[in-house]
Amino acid sequence: MKNEAMDALPIRTVQVTRYVTPLREGGSLPAIAEADDDFLYALKFRGAGQGVKALIAELIGGEIARRLGLRVPEIVFAEVDEAFGRTEPDEEIQDLLKASKGLNLALHYLSGAITFDPAVNPVDPLLASQIVWLDGLLMNVDRTARNTNMLVWNRELWLIDHGASLYFHHNWDSWREQVEKPFGAIKDHVLLRQAERLDAVDATFRVLLTPEVVHEVVQLIPTVWLEDPVFSAILSDNNGQVQSLRDVYAAFLNQRIESSSNFVKEAQDARTRSF
């Protein structure tokens, strides 16, 4: 039977029309912005922090989560016009907007959502195990009690901000070494205590995340991001073939899924040591 959560959906592109307010809690100065479809979005800028690599991690992490049936706000590509920041009085924000001309990434803004608080928002063991498994796969270091990157909206748990995932791409040559690493940072995961069903989740998710699904996800990475100067040396080594970069992301994910027992065992051992 076909799993509806696995259905591939196109990524829409919107034109940013209004900068509303910065989200100061983010180190890369994301912002709430309005687009030409009259919706509000949490806008992530290619000119901030880790640049396009953070956007790629956000895209891949969010879309894999969605294909596994987890709740993620709609992800869209967001075009920022060259003239967009000219009326912004804050010089830092103005520079950020200028540096982010072109294609950026945004998540649908969940108005009225509250930050997940592990002390007051219970999470059942199955969902906790699913999220811990996802973050073990992606090597997401940013789902801790200090910064949960989860929201409660309409009494449901939503995942946001996967930009700190896939950190192998900050040291591209080491990606093969990273594949089978257990991911020790899982010990700090905010949901680790509740993650009692990791073996069952592992068996299910390994079936769902086929190479075909992974291929669909990495093909969503815009060519313009992969042509960014940050990838110039890698492209030079691969005869300028942008697809070769997508192939590395796919190979990393597929091999990590194949060896998922490594990060699952690390999470289980961390639970035993901590709880």
C-alpha positions as CSV (number, residue, x, y, z in Angstrom):
1,M,0.0,0.0,0.0
2,K,1.4,3.4,-1.0
3,N,2.4,5.7,1.9
4,E,0.9,9.1,1.3
5,A,3.6,10.7,3.4
6,M,6.1,9.6,0.7
7,D,4.4,11.3,-2.2
8,A,6.7,13.8,-3.8
9,L,5.3,17.3,-3.9
10,P,6.8,20.2,-5.9
11,I,8.5,23.0,-4.1
12,R,6.7,26.3,-4.8
13,T,8.6,29.5,-5.5
14,V,7.4,32.8,-4.0
15,Q,8.5,36.3,-4.4
16,V,9.3,38.1,-1.2
17,T,7.4,41.4,-1.0
18,R,7.8,42.6,2.5
19,Y,10.4,42.2,5.3
20,V,8.3,42.1,8.5
21,T,10.6,41.5,11.4
22,P,13.8,39.7,12.2
23,L,13.8,36.5,14.3
24,R,16.6,37.5,16.6
25,E,16.9,34.1,18.3
26,G,18.5,32.7,15.1
27,G,22.2,33.3,14.8
28,S,21.9,33.8,11.0
29,L,19.2,36.5,11.4
30,P,16.2,34.7,9.8
31,A,13.2,36.9,9.4
32,I,9.4,36.8,9.1
33,A,8.6,38.0,5.6
34,E,5.5,38.3,3.4
35,A,5.4,36.9,-0.1
36,D,3.4,37.5,-3.2
37,D,0.9,34.8,-2.2
38,D,0.0,36.9,0.9
39,F,1.4,34.3,3.3
40,L,4.0,34.9,6.0
41,Y,7.2,32.8,6.0
42,A,10.2,32.3,8.2
43,L,12.8,33.3,5.6
44,K,16.3,31.8,5.7
45,F,18.9,33.9,3.8
46,R,21.6,32.5,1.6
47,G,23.8,35.5,2.5
48,A,23.9,34.6,6.2
49,G,25.9,32.3,8.4
50,Q,26.8,29.1,6.5
51,G,25.2,30.4,3.3
52,V,23.7,28.0,0.8
53,K,25.0,25.0,2.7
54,A,22.6,25.7,5.6
55,L,19.8,26.1,3.0
56,I,20.6,22.8,1.4
57,A,20.6,21.1,4.9
58,E,17.3,22.8,5.7
59,L,15.8,21.6,2.4
60,I,17.1,18.0,2.6
61,G,16.3,17.6,6.3
62,G,12.8,19.1,6.0
63,E,11.9,17.1,3.0
64,I,13.1,13.8,4.3
65,A,11.2,14.4,7.5
66,R,8.1,15.1,5.5
67,R,8.5,11.9,3.5
68,L,8.7,10.0,6.7
69,G,5.4,11.4,7.8
70,L,6.7,14.0,10.3
71,R,5.2,17.4,10.4
72,V,7.3,20.2,8.8
73,P,5.9,23.6,7.7
74,E,5.7,23.9,3.9
75,I,9.1,24.7,2.5
76,V,9.3,27.1,-0.4
77,F,12.0,28.7,-2.5
78,A,11.9,32.5,-1.9
79,E,13.1,35.0,-4.4
80,V,14.6,38.2,-3.0
81,D,14.8,41.1,-5.4
82,E,18.0,43.2,-5.6
83,A,16.1,46.4,-4.6
84,F,14.4,44.7,-1.7
85,G,16.6,45.9,1.2
86,R,17.1,49.5,0.1
87,T,14.5,50.9,2.5
88,E,15.7,48.8,5.5
89,P,17.1,51.2,8.1
90,D,19.2,48.6,9.9
91,E,22.5,48.4,8.2
92,E,23.2,44.8,9.2
93,I,19.9,43.6,7.9
94,Q,20.3,45.7,4.7
95,D,23.7,44.1,4.1
96,L,22.1,40.7,4.7
97,L,19.4,41.4,2.2
98,K,21.8,42.6,-0.5
99,A,23.9,39.5,0.0
100,S,20.8,37.3,-0.3
101,K,19.7,38.5,-3.7
102,G,18.1,35.7,-5.7
103,L,16.9,32.3,-4.5
104,N,16.5,31.7,-0.8
105,L,14.5,29.3,1.4
106,A,11.5,29.8,3.6
107,L,9.1,27.9,5.8
108,H,5.5,28.7,6.1
109,Y,5.1,30.7,9.3
110,L,2.9,29.0,11.9
111,S,1.1,31.9,13.4
112,G,0.4,31.4,17.1
113,A,2.8,28.4,17.5
114,I,4.7,28.1,20.7
115,T,8.1,26.7,21.3
116,F,8.2,23.1,22.4
117,D,8.9,22.8,26.1
118,P,9.9,19.2,27.2
119,A,8.7,20.0,30.7
120,V,5.1,20.7,29.7
121,N,4.7,19.1,26.2
122,P,4.6,15.3,26.4
123,V,5.7,13.3,23.4
124,D,4.8,9.7,22.9
125,P,7.7,7.2,22.6
126,L,7.0,6.4,18.9
127,L,7.1,10.0,17.8
128,A,10.1,10.7,20.0
129,S,11.9,7.7,18.5
130,Q,11.1,8.8,14.9
131,I,12.6,12.3,15.5
132,V,15.7,10.9,17.3
133,W,16.2,8.5,14.3
134,L,15.8,11.3,11.8
135,D,18.3,13.5,13.6
136,G,20.7,10.6,13.9
137,L,20.6,10.1,10.2
138,L,21.0,13.8,9.4
139,M,23.6,14.3,12.2
140,N,21.5,17.2,13.4
141,V,23.3,18.8,16.4
142,D,20.6,21.3,17.0
143,R,17.7,19.6,18.7
144,T,18.7,20.0,22.4
145,A,16.9,21.2,25.5
146,R,18.6,24.5,25.0
147,N,17.3,24.9,21.4
148,T,14.6,22.3,20.6
149,N,13.8,23.6,17.1
150,M,10.3,22.2,17.5
151,L,7.0,24.1,17.7
152,V,3.6,23.1,19.0
153,W,0.9,24.3,16.7
154,N,-2.8,23.2,16.8
155,R,-1.7,20.7,19.6
156,E,0.7,19.0,17.2
157,L,4.5,18.8,17.1
158,W,6.2,20.5,14.1
159,L,9.9,20.3,13.2
160,I,11.8,23.3,12.1
161,D,15.4,24.4,11.4
162,H,17.5,21.6,10.0
163,G,20.3,24.0,8.9
164,A,22.8,22.5,11.3
165,S,22.5,19.0,9.8
166,L,24.7,17.3,7.3
167,Y,27.8,19.1,8.6
168,F,30.0,16.8,6.5
169,H,29.5,19.4,3.7
170,H,31.6,21.9,5.6
171,N,34.6,19.5,5.1
172,W,33.5,17.9,1.8
173,D,36.5,15.6,1.5
174,S,35.6,13.8,4.7
175,W,32.1,12.7,3.7
176,R,33.0,9.0,3.4
177,E,34.6,9.0,6.9
178,Q,31.4,10.6,8.3
179,V,29.0,8.0,6.8
180,E,29.4,5.3,9.5
181,K,30.1,7.5,12.4
182,P,27.6,6.8,15.3
183,F,26.9,10.5,16.0
184,G,27.8,11.0,19.6
185,A,25.9,14.3,19.9
186,I,22.7,12.3,20.1
187,K,23.3,12.1,23.8
188,D,22.1,15.7,24.1
189,H,18.9,15.2,22.1
190,V,15.9,16.7,23.9
191,L,13.7,13.6,23.1
192,L,16.2,10.9,23.8
193,R,14.6,9.9,27.1
194,Q,11.3,9.2,25.5
195,A,12.8,7.4,22.5
196,E,12.0,3.8,23.5
197,R,11.1,2.4,20.1
198,L,14.2,3.0,18.1
199,D,14.5,-0.6,16.8
200,A,10.9,-0.5,15.4
201,V,11.4,2.9,13.9
202,D,14.7,1.8,12.3
203,A,13.0,-1.1,10.6
204,T,10.2,1.0,9.3
205,F,12.2,4.0,8.1
206,R,14.8,1.9,6.4
207,V,12.0,0.6,4.2
208,L,10.5,4.0,3.5
209,L,13.7,5.8,2.7
210,T,14.6,4.0,-0.5
211,P,17.3,5.3,-2.9
212,E,14.6,6.5,-5.2
213,V,13.1,8.7,-2.4
214,V,16.6,10.0,-1.5
215,H,17.2,10.8,-5.2
216,E,14.0,12.8,-5.4
217,V,15.0,14.8,-2.4
218,V,18.5,15.7,-3.5
219,Q,17.3,16.6,-7.0
220,L,15.3,19.4,-5.4
221,I,18.6,21.3,-4.6
222,P,18.6,24.3,-7.0
223,T,21.5,24.4,-9.4
224,V,22.1,28.0,-8.6
225,W,23.0,27.0,-5.0
226,L,25.4,24.4,-6.1
227,E,27.1,26.9,-8.4
228,D,27.8,29.1,-5.4
229,P,31.5,30.0,-5.0
230,V,31.6,28.0,-1.8
231,F,31.5,24.8,-4.0
232,S,33.9,26.1,-6.6
233,A,36.9,23.9,-5.6
234,I,34.7,20.8,-5.5
235,L,33.2,21.6,-8.9
236,S,36.6,22.1,-10.3
237,D,37.6,18.7,-9.2
238,N,34.5,17.3,-10.9
239,N,34.7,19.0,-14.3
240,G,32.1,21.5,-13.2
241,Q,29.4,18.9,-13.0
242,V,26.8,20.2,-10.6
243,Q,25.0,16.8,-10.5
244,S,28.1,15.3,-9.0
245,L,27.4,17.3,-5.8
246,R,23.9,16.0,-5.6
247,D,25.3,12.5,-6.1
248,V,27.5,13.0,-3.0
249,Y,24.5,14.1,-0.9
250,A,22.6,11.0,-2.1
251,A,25.5,8.7,-1.5
252,F,26.0,10.0,2.0
253,L,22.3,9.6,2.9
254,N,21.9,6.2,1.3
255,Q,25.1,4.7,2.9
256,R,24.1,6.2,6.2
257,I,20.6,4.6,6.0
258,E,22.3,1.3,5.2
259,S,24.4,1.5,8.3
260,S,21.7,3.0,10.5
261,S,22.4,0.4,13.2
262,N,25.5,2.5,14.1
263,F,23.6,5.6,15.0
264,V,20.6,3.7,16.5
265,K,23.0,1.8,18.8
266,E,24.7,5.0,19.8
267,A,21.3,6.5,20.7
268,Q,20.3,3.4,22.7
269,D,23.6,3.3,24.5
270,A,23.3,7.0,25.3
271,R,19.8,6.4,26.8
272,T,21.3,3.6,29.0
273,R,24.1,5.8,30.2
274,S,21.9,8.8,30.9
275,F,18.6,7.3,32.2
